[in-house]
Amino acid sequence: MGNFSDFVIEQFGRLQNKFRQKHTQYKGSDADELANFRAGALLKYGKADMSHMYETAKDYCRKHVAYIEMHGIDGKTVEDSLEDIAVYAMIMLYMRKCSKQDAGNDQ
């Protein structure tokens, strides 16, 4: 089966590449790093502040969670969905950091 720690560490490396690829694909032409989340937040919530973009990221995650629920562990693209959820989690960590900085509390 392999070593658990080695597997997880290897996956973090793979996720770096997945993030780079998706980031290039989805960032705005004006170098808006969160353009995809900003557009999604505006469409759904009518606002694009950090908290609404964070909610949008959770919405994007839910799409993948729904797929996983419907298709089980052997679903055809479950691996892609799990990787996307992991990438969204890192983006949401960034959003959280920005939100705390905006509020004057960078913990």
PyMOL commands that place a pseudoatom at each C-alpha (Angstrom):
pseudoatom trace, name=CA, resn=MET, resi=1, chain=A, elem=C, hetatm=0, pos=[0.000, 0.000, 0.000]
pseudoatom trace, name=CA, resn=GLY, resi=2, chain=A, elem=C, hetatm=0, pos=[2.883, 2.400, 0.563]
pseudoatom trace, name=CA, resn=ASN, resi=3, chain=A, elem=C, hetatm=0, pos=[3.851, 4.843, 3.246]
pseudoatom trace, name=CA, resn=PHE, resi=4, chain=A, elem=C, hetatm=0, pos=[1.061, 7.188, 4.362]
pseudoatom trace, name=CA, resn=SER, resi=5, chain=A, elem=C, hetatm=0, pos=[3.324, 10.171, 5.079]
pseudoatom trace, name=CA, resn=ASP, resi=6, chain=A, elem=C, hetatm=0, pos=[5.183, 9.846, 1.773]
pseudoatom trace, name=CA, resn=PHE, resi=7, chain=A, elem=C, hetatm=0, pos=[1.885, 9.633, -0.113]
pseudoatom trace, name=CA, resn=VAL, resi=8, chain=A, elem=C, hetatm=0, pos=[0.435, 12.750, 1.553]
pseudoatom trace, name=CA, resn=ILE, resi=9, chain=A, elem=C, hetatm=0, pos=[3.613, 14.779, 1.043]
pseudoatom trace, name=CA, resn=GLU, resi=10, chain=A, elem=C, hetatm=0, pos=[3.724, 13.737, -2.619]
pseudoatom trace, name=CA, resn=GLN, resi=11, chain=A, elem=C, hetatm=0, pos=[0.107, 14.842, -3.061]
pseudoatom trace, name=CA, resn=PHE, resi=12, chain=A, elem=C, hetatm=0, pos=[0.902, 18.311, -1.684]
pseudoatom trace, name=CA, resn=GLY, resi=13, chain=A, elem=C, hetatm=0, pos=[3.555, 18.579, -4.393]
pseudoatom trace, name=CA, resn=ARG, resi=14, chain=A, elem=C, hetatm=0, pos=[1.077, 17.535, -7.058]
pseudoatom trace, name=CA, resn=LEU, resi=15, chain=A, elem=C, hetatm=0, pos=[-1.448, 20.058, -5.741]
pseudoatom trace, name=CA, resn=GLN, resi=16, chain=A, elem=C, hetatm=0, pos=[1.059, 22.875, -6.247]
pseudoatom trace, name=CA, resn=ASN, resi=17, chain=A, elem=C, hetatm=0, pos=[1.056, 22.110, -9.947]
pseudoatom trace, name=CA, resn=LYS, resi=18, chain=A, elem=C, hetatm=0, pos=[-2.729, 21.770, -10.068]
pseudoatom trace, name=CA, resn=PHE, resi=19, chain=A, elem=C, hetatm=0, pos=[-3.097, 25.141, -8.340]
pseudoatom trace, name=CA, resn=ARG, resi=20, chain=A, elem=C, hetatm=0, pos=[-0.688, 26.829, -10.771]
pseudoatom trace, name=CA, resn=GLN, resi=21, chain=A, elem=C, hetatm=0, pos=[-2.564, 25.436, -13.760]
pseudoatom trace, name=CA, resn=LYS, resi=22, chain=A, elem=C, hetatm=0, pos=[-6.014, 26.384, -12.474]
pseudoatom trace, name=CA, resn=HIS, resi=23, chain=A, elem=C, hetatm=0, pos=[-4.852, 29.770, -11.213]
pseudoatom trace, name=CA, resn=THR, resi=24, chain=A, elem=C, hetatm=0, pos=[-3.542, 30.684, -14.656]
pseudoatom trace, name=CA, resn=GLN, resi=25, chain=A, elem=C, hetatm=0, pos=[-6.825, 29.509, -16.165]
pseudoatom trace, name=CA, resn=TYR, resi=26, chain=A, elem=C, hetatm=0, pos=[-9.159, 31.373, -13.793]
pseudoatom trace, name=CA, resn=LYS, resi=27, chain=A, elem=C, hetatm=0, pos=[-7.461, 34.581, -12.706]
pseudoatom trace, name=CA, resn=GLY, resi=28, chain=A, elem=C, hetatm=0, pos=[-8.721, 37.721, -14.352]
pseudoatom trace, name=CA, resn=SER, resi=29, chain=A, elem=C, hetatm=0, pos=[-7.039, 39.429, -17.243]
pseudoatom trace, name=CA, resn=ASP, resi=30, chain=A, elem=C, hetatm=0, pos=[-6.398, 42.433, -14.990]
pseudoatom trace, name=CA, resn=ALA, resi=31, chain=A, elem=C, hetatm=0, pos=[-4.337, 40.224, -12.659]
pseudoatom trace, name=CA, resn=ASP, resi=32, chain=A, elem=C, hetatm=0, pos=[-7.211, 39.955, -10.168]
pseudoatom trace, name=CA, resn=GLU, resi=33, chain=A, elem=C, hetatm=0, pos=[-6.003, 36.885, -8.322]
pseudoatom trace, name=CA, resn=LEU, resi=34, chain=A, elem=C, hetatm=0, pos=[-9.522, 36.078, -7.089]
pseudoatom trace, name=CA, resn=ALA, resi=35, chain=A, elem=C, hetatm=0, pos=[-11.454, 37.023, -10.249]
pseudoatom trace, name=CA, resn=ASN, resi=36, chain=A, elem=C, hetatm=0, pos=[-13.333, 33.721, -10.452]
pseudoatom trace, name=CA, resn=PHE, resi=37, chain=A, elem=C, hetatm=0, pos=[-14.498, 34.007, -6.846]
pseudoatom trace, name=CA, resn=ARG, resi=38, chain=A, elem=C, hetatm=0, pos=[-15.304, 37.707, -7.238]
pseudoatom trace, name=CA, resn=ALA, resi=39, chain=A, elem=C, hetatm=0, pos=[-17.516, 37.027, -10.266]
pseudoatom trace, name=CA, resn=GLY, resi=40, chain=A, elem=C, hetatm=0, pos=[-19.211, 34.105, -8.539]
pseudoatom trace, name=CA, resn=ALA, resi=41, chain=A, elem=C, hetatm=0, pos=[-19.871, 36.173, -5.412]
pseudoatom trace, name=CA, resn=LEU, resi=42, chain=A, elem=C, hetatm=0, pos=[-21.330, 39.026, -7.435]
pseudoatom trace, name=CA, resn=LEU, resi=43, chain=A, elem=C, hetatm=0, pos=[-23.611, 36.635, -9.298]
pseudoatom trace, name=CA, resn=LYS, resi=44, chain=A, elem=C, hetatm=0, pos=[-24.905, 34.820, -6.231]
pseudoatom trace, name=CA, resn=TYR, resi=45, chain=A, elem=C, hetatm=0, pos=[-24.686, 37.365, -3.438]
pseudoatom trace, name=CA, resn=GLY, resi=46, chain=A, elem=C, hetatm=0, pos=[-24.541, 40.733, -5.197]
pseudoatom trace, name=CA, resn=LYS, resi=47, chain=A, elem=C, hetatm=0, pos=[-21.378, 41.558, -3.240]
pseudoatom trace, name=CA, resn=ALA, resi=48, chain=A, elem=C, hetatm=0, pos=[-17.752, 40.616, -3.751]
pseudoatom trace, name=CA, resn=ASP, resi=49, chain=A, elem=C, hetatm=0, pos=[-16.087, 41.352, -0.452]
pseudoatom trace, name=CA, resn=MET, resi=50, chain=A, elem=C, hetatm=0, pos=[-13.826, 38.726, 1.094]
pseudoatom trace, name=CA, resn=SER, resi=51, chain=A, elem=C, hetatm=0, pos=[-16.585, 37.092, 3.150]
pseudoatom trace, name=CA, resn=HIS, resi=52, chain=A, elem=C, hetatm=0, pos=[-18.808, 36.667, 0.086]
pseudoatom trace, name=CA, resn=MET, resi=53, chain=A, elem=C, hetatm=0, pos=[-15.931, 35.307, -2.002]
pseudoatom trace, name=CA, resn=TYR, resi=54, chain=A, elem=C, hetatm=0, pos=[-15.239, 32.879, 0.862]
pseudoatom trace, name=CA, resn=GLU, resi=55, chain=A, elem=C, hetatm=0, pos=[-18.869, 31.731, 0.703]
pseudoatom trace, name=CA, resn=THR, resi=56, chain=A, elem=C, hetatm=0, pos=[-18.495, 31.302, -3.050]
pseudoatom trace, name=CA, resn=ALA, resi=57, chain=A, elem=C, hetatm=0, pos=[-15.431, 29.109, -2.527]
pseudoatom trace, name=CA, resn=LYS, resi=58, chain=A, elem=C, hetatm=0, pos=[-17.506, 26.970, -0.155]
pseudoatom trace, name=CA, resn=ASP, resi=59, chain=A, elem=C, hetatm=0, pos=[-20.188, 26.754, -2.848]
pseudoatom trace, name=CA, resn=TYR, resi=60, chain=A, elem=C, hetatm=0, pos=[-17.570, 25.511, -5.322]
pseudoatom trace, name=CA, resn=CYS, resi=61, chain=A, elem=C, hetatm=0, pos=[-16.453, 22.902, -2.776]
pseudoatom trace, name=CA, resn=ARG, resi=62, chain=A, elem=C, hetatm=0, pos=[-20.037, 21.747, -2.262]
pseudoatom trace, name=CA, resn=LYS, resi=63, chain=A, elem=C, hetatm=0, pos=[-20.286, 20.885, -5.954]
pseudoatom trace, name=CA, resn=HIS, resi=64, chain=A, elem=C, hetatm=0, pos=[-17.396, 18.465, -5.520]
pseudoatom trace, name=CA, resn=VAL, resi=65, chain=A, elem=C, hetatm=0, pos=[-18.732, 17.090, -2.238]
pseudoatom trace, name=CA, resn=ALA, resi=66, chain=A, elem=C, hetatm=0, pos=[-22.055, 16.380, -3.973]
pseudoatom trace, name=CA, resn=TYR, resi=67, chain=A, elem=C, hetatm=0, pos=[-20.242, 14.491, -6.729]
pseudoatom trace, name=CA, resn=ILE, resi=68, chain=A, elem=C, hetatm=0, pos=[-18.328, 12.443, -4.163]
pseudoatom trace, name=CA, resn=GLU, resi=69, chain=A, elem=C, hetatm=0, pos=[-21.541, 11.641, -2.300]
pseudoatom trace, name=CA, resn=MET, resi=70, chain=A, elem=C, hetatm=0, pos=[-23.269, 10.518, -5.485]
pseudoatom trace, name=CA, resn=HIS, resi=71, chain=A, elem=C, hetatm=0, pos=[-20.420, 8.412, -6.875]
pseudoatom trace, name=CA, resn=GLY, resi=72, chain=A, elem=C, hetatm=0, pos=[-18.679, 6.899, -3.861]
pseudoatom trace, name=CA, resn=ILE, resi=73, chain=A, elem=C, hetatm=0, pos=[-15.037, 6.013, -3.440]
pseudoatom trace, name=CA, resn=ASP, resi=74, chain=A, elem=C, hetatm=0, pos=[-14.784, 4.422, -6.918]
pseudoatom trace, name=CA, resn=GLY, resi=75, chain=A, elem=C, hetatm=0, pos=[-16.344, 7.331, -8.858]
pseudoatom trace, name=CA, resn=LYS, resi=76, chain=A, elem=C, hetatm=0, pos=[-14.643, 8.090, -12.144]
pseudoatom trace, name=CA, resn=THR, resi=77, chain=A, elem=C, hetatm=0, pos=[-13.398, 11.586, -11.228]
pseudoatom trace, name=CA, resn=VAL, resi=78, chain=A, elem=C, hetatm=0, pos=[-13.516, 11.434, -7.420]
pseudoatom trace, name=CA, resn=GLU, resi=79, chain=A, elem=C, hetatm=0, pos=[-9.759, 11.989, -7.297]
pseudoatom trace, name=CA, resn=ASP, resi=80, chain=A, elem=C, hetatm=0, pos=[-10.111, 15.239, -9.255]
pseudoatom trace, name=CA, resn=SER, resi=81, chain=A, elem=C, hetatm=0, pos=[-12.885, 16.402, -6.939]
pseudoatom trace, name=CA, resn=LEU, resi=82, chain=A, elem=C, hetatm=0, pos=[-10.831, 15.644, -3.835]
pseudoatom trace, name=CA, resn=GLU, resi=83, chain=A, elem=C, hetatm=0, pos=[-7.863, 17.527, -5.274]
pseudoatom trace, name=CA, resn=ASP, resi=84, chain=A, elem=C, hetatm=0, pos=[-10.057, 20.499, -6.159]
pseudoatom trace, name=CA, resn=ILE, resi=85, chain=A, elem=C, hetatm=0, pos=[-11.460, 20.579, -2.620]
pseudoatom trace, name=CA, resn=ALA, resi=86, chain=A, elem=C, hetatm=0, pos=[-7.909, 20.608, -1.242]
pseudoatom trace, name=CA, resn=VAL, resi=87, chain=A, elem=C, hetatm=0, pos=[-6.957, 23.511, -3.520]
pseudoatom trace, name=CA, resn=TYR, resi=88, chain=A, elem=C, hetatm=0, pos=[-10.097, 25.432, -2.550]
pseudoatom trace, name=CA, resn=ALA, resi=89, chain=A, elem=C, hetatm=0, pos=[-9.199, 24.876, 1.112]
pseudoatom trace, name=CA, resn=MET, resi=90, chain=A, elem=C, hetatm=0, pos=[-5.832, 26.571, 0.570]
pseudoatom trace, name=CA, resn=ILE, resi=91, chain=A, elem=C, hetatm=0, pos=[-7.493, 29.461, -1.268]
pseudoatom trace, name=CA, resn=MET, resi=92, chain=A, elem=C, hetatm=0, pos=[-9.971, 29.838, 1.593]
pseudoatom trace, name=CA, resn=LEU, resi=93, chain=A, elem=C, hetatm=0, pos=[-7.064, 29.970, 4.049]
pseudoatom trace, name=CA, resn=TYR, resi=94, chain=A, elem=C, hetatm=0, pos=[-5.719, 32.881, 2.011]
pseudoatom trace, name=CA, resn=MET, resi=95, chain=A, elem=C, hetatm=0, pos=[-9.138, 34.570, 2.024]
pseudoatom trace, name=CA, resn=ARG, resi=96, chain=A, elem=C, hetatm=0, pos=[-9.325, 34.141, 5.791]
pseudoatom trace, name=CA, resn=LYS, resi=97, chain=A, elem=C, hetatm=0, pos=[-5.889, 35.723, 6.190]
pseudoatom trace, name=CA, resn=CYS, resi=98, chain=A, elem=C, hetatm=0, pos=[-6.907, 38.671, 4.005]
pseudoatom trace, name=CA, resn=SER, resi=99, chain=A, elem=C, hetatm=0, pos=[-10.147, 39.114, 5.911]
pseudoatom trace, name=CA, resn=LYS, resi=100, chain=A, elem=C, hetatm=0, pos=[-8.331, 39.208, 9.246]
pseudoatom trace, name=CA, resn=GLN, resi=101, chain=A, elem=C, hetatm=0, pos=[-5.803, 41.695, 7.871]
pseudoatom trace, name=CA, resn=ASP, resi=102, chain=A, elem=C, hetatm=0, pos=[-8.617, 43.894, 6.551]
pseudoatom trace, name=CA, resn=ALA, resi=103, chain=A, elem=C, hetatm=0, pos=[-10.171, 43.829, 10.013]
pseudoatom trace, name=CA, resn=GLY, resi=104, chain=A, elem=C, hetatm=0, pos=[-6.848, 44.851, 11.555]
pseudoatom trace, name=CA, resn=ASN, resi=105, chain=A, elem=C, hetatm=0, pos=[-6.299, 41.475, 13.200]
pseudoatom trace, name=CA, resn=ASP, resi=106, chain=A, elem=C, hetatm=0, pos=[-3.651, 39.377, 11.452]
pseudoatom trace, name=CA, resn=GLN, resi=107, chain=A, elem=C, hetatm=0, pos=[-3.839, 36.258, 13.624]
for i in range(1, 107): cmd.bond("trace and resi %d" % i, "trace and resi %d" % (i + 1))
show_as sticks, trace
zoom trace
